[in-house]
Amino acid sequence: MDSLVFFSVLAAAAMHACWNAVIKTGTDRLTTMTIMSAASAAMCIILLPLAEWPSLTVWYWIAASTILHTGYKLFLIKTYSLGDLVQVYPLARGTAPLIVAIVSLLFLTGEVTPSVFAGIIVLVAGIWLMALRGGHNLRRINRPAVLAALGTSCFIAGYTLADGVGARQAASAASFMIYLAILEGVALGTVYLASRGVSDLRAPGVPWKDGCIGGVLSLSAYWIVVWAMTQAPIAAVAALRETSVLFAVAIATLVMKEKLTGWRIAAALLITGGVGVLRL
C-alpha cells in the first residue's frame, strides 16, 4: 500500500468517525441518516454527466451494495439506540475487516499476504479490546447492543466486498460511487417515506444542517475508500479504514467528555500497532 493510498484512507477514517458522531448525538437518527443519504445522492446527480454508464455485471454489484448499505444504515441506527458510541462503534467496525480478510483469503487469490493478515489480526484485536473493555459498564454485557453491532458488521463486510469487486470491474471508482450513492439515497428515502411519510420532514427541528454535513463527510470518506480498494488489497483497506475507531474515541473523549481509561489507551496502542504492520 503506497503512501497516497495509506494516508487517504486514514483521512477517510477520520471523516467516517465524524459523521458517525453526528448520527449518535442526533435526536432523530433515521431522519438525519436519510437527509445524509439524500445530500450525497444530490451531489452525485450533479456529477452524473461525468460518470460512465456501468456494464450489466457492474449493475449487479451496485444493486447488491445498495441493499447492503441500506441494511447497514438501519442496523447502525438501531445499534446507536442501544449502546455507547465508544463501545458499540468499535464492535460493529471491528468484526467486519476480519470477515473481509477471511473471504479474501478464500476467494480473492493473492489479496492477503501473511504480513497483511498479521496486521489485520493485531488491528482487529485492538478494536475488540476497545469494544469489550472500553465502555462504562464492564460487569454486564448489553446483549441487544452486541447483537445489533454484530449484525451491523455483517452488512459492513458485505458491502465492502461488493464495492471492492464492483469498483474494480467498473470503468472507474468514481462512476461506481456516483451511481451507488444515487441508488442508496433513493432506497433509504423510500424506506423513510414508507415508515414516516413526509410529515416529519415538515416538523420543526428537522436536522437539515447535521444531515447535509454528514452527507458530505460520508460521501467523501467512502469515495476515498472505494478508490483505495482499486489500488490496494480490499482486506487491507477495510482494516485500515477501521482506524476510525481511534478518531471515534478522540471525539468521545474531547467532545462528549467520556473518560479516557487505561483500557482505552491500551486498545488504541494495539490498533496503532496493527496500522504500523499494515503500512510496513
N, C-alpha and C positions, 0 to 999 in steps of 0.2 A: 504494500500500500504506500503510494508516494505521499510526499508532504502535502500537496494540494488537496488530495482526497482526504487525508487524515485530519487536517485542521478544518476543512469544510464540514466534515461530519461532526466534529466537536462543536462547531458553531451551530449546526442544526440541532444538536442535543440541547444546547442552552436555550434555543428558541422553543424547543419542544417542552422543556420544563416550564417555561414561562406561560405558554398557553394552557398547560395543564393546571397551573396555579390559578389562572383566570377561571377555569371551569370549576375547580374545587371551591374557590371562595365565592362563587356566584350564588345567588339565592334561587335562581331558576335555571338549572343546568341544561335541561333539554332545550329551552328557548335559546340560551347562549350558544350551545353547540349547533343548533340549527342555523342561527344567524352566521356563525363562523363558516359553516359549510356553504351557505348562500353567498357570503362575501368572497370566498375562494372561487366558487363557480362563476360569479360575476366577473372577477378578474380574468379568469381563463376564457370566458366568452369574448372578451375584448381581444385576447391573444389568438383566438381561433383561426383567423386568416393565416397565421404563421405556422400552423400545425399541419403536417402531412396526414392524409386520410389513412387510418390503420388498416392492415390486412385483416381478413376474416379470423385468422388464428389469433392475432393480437386482440381483436374484439372479444374473443372468448376470455382472455386473461383480464381485460378491462371489466367485463361483466362479472366475472368471479370475484375480482378485487373489490368492486363496488358493493357487492353483497357482504363481503368480509369486513370492509371498512365500516359499513353501516352497523353491522352486528357489534363490532368493536366499540363504536361510539356509544351505543345503547348500553352495553355492558359496563363501559367506563363510567357512565353517569350513575348506574346502579352501584358500582363499586365505591365511588366517592360519597355516596349517601350512607355508606355503611362503616367506613373506616377513615383513619387519619391519612393525610397526604403522604407523610414521611414513612408510613408503613405499607399501605396498600399500593402506592405507586411503585416502590421497588419490587414488590411481589408480582405485580402484573407485568412489569417490564423485564424482570429477571429470569422468568421461565422461558420467555419467547426465544432469546438467542440460542439457548441450549437445544430447543426443539428444531430451530432452523439449522443448527450445526449438525445434528443427527440426521436430518433429512438430506442435507447437502452431502454428508459422508456416504449415504446410501444411494443417492440418485444423481448427484452432480459430480461427476468424476473429476478429480484433481482440484476441487474447490477448496478443500480444507486440508492443509498440511498439518503435521504433528505440532509444530510451533504455534500455528494459528489456533488449533484446538486447545492447546495448553493455555493460551491467553484467554480464550473464551471461558474455560473452566474457572480460572482464577477470578475473572471479572464477575461471572455469574455467582461464584461463592461469596464475593463481597456484597453483591446485591441482595442475595438471600440472607446474609448476616444482617444487613440493614433492615430487611423486612421483618425478620424474626426477633431481633434484639434492639431495633431502633425505635420502637413505638413506646407509648406511655404505659400501657398495661401489659406487663410481661407474664403475669400469673394466669391469665385467661386468654385462650385463643378465640378470636372473634370469627367463628366458623362461617357465618354467612359472608363476611367480608373476604375471607380467604378464598372461598369457593367462587365468589364473583370475580376476584382478582385473577384466579387461575383460568376462569372462563375467558376473561379479557385477554390473557396471554396467548390462549389458543388462537383467537382471532388475529392477534398481532403476528404470530408466527405464520398463519395462513396468508395474510395479505402481504407480508414481507416476501415470502417465496413467490407468490403470484406476481407481484410487482417487479421483483428482480428478474424473473424469467421473461415476463411480458415486455419489460422495457428493453431487454437485450434483443428481442425479436422485432421491436418497433423500429421505425425509421430513425427515431431519436428519443431520448428520455423525455425531452420537452413535449413532443407530440403526445406521448403516452400519458404524461401528467395532465396535460390540458384536457384531454377527453375524460380521463379518470375523475378529475376534480368536478367537472360539469355534471357527470352522471352521479357522483356522490351527493352533490348539492340537491339534485332532483330527487334522489332516493330518500335522503333524510328529510327533505321538505315534505315529501309525500307522507312519510310516517308521521311527521308532526301535524300536518293538516288532518290526517285521518283520526288522530287521537285527541287533538286540541281544537281544531278549526282555526279560524282567523281571529277570533275574538281576543285571544291572549296577546296577539301582536298589537292590538289597538289599545291595550290597557296601559295605564301609567307605569313608569318604572321599567319598561322593556329595555334590556341591556344591549342596546344597539351599539354603543361605543365599545364595550368589552367584547362583544361578538365580532365586530369588524377588526379590532386589534388582534384578537385571537385568530381570525381568518387569515390575516396577513402573515402572522407568525407560523401558523400551521402549514399554509401552502408553501412558504419559503423553506421551512425546515424539511418538509417531506420531499419537495422538489430536489433539494440537495441530496437527500438520501437515495432517491431513485436514480439520479445521475451517478452517484458514487457506486451503486450496485452494478452499473455497466462498466465501471473502471476497475473494480476490485472484487474479491470473493464476497458473495452475498452474506455468508455467515459472519465474516469479519466485520463488515459494515453494520450488520444487525447488532452485533455485540458492542461495537464502538459507540453506536447510537445510544446505547443504554447508559452511557456515562451521564445522560440527562438526569439520572438518579442523584449524582453529585450536585448538580445545579438545583434540583428539587430540594435537597437537604439545605443548601445555602439559602434558598428562598424561604423555606420553612423556619430556618433559624433567624435570619435577618429581618424578614418581613412579618412572618406570623408569630415570631418570638417564641418558637418552640426550643426546648433545651437541647444544647449540643452535648450529648453524653459520650462517655468513653467508648461505648459500643459503636456509636455512630462514627466516631473518629477512626476506630479500628476498621470498620467496614469501608469507609472512604479510602483508607490507605490500601486495603486489599483491592478495591476497584481500580485505583490508580496503578497498582502493580500489574493488574491484568491489561490495562491500557498500554503500559510500557512494553509488555511482552508482545502485544499485537503490533505496536509500532516497530519493534525490532525485527 
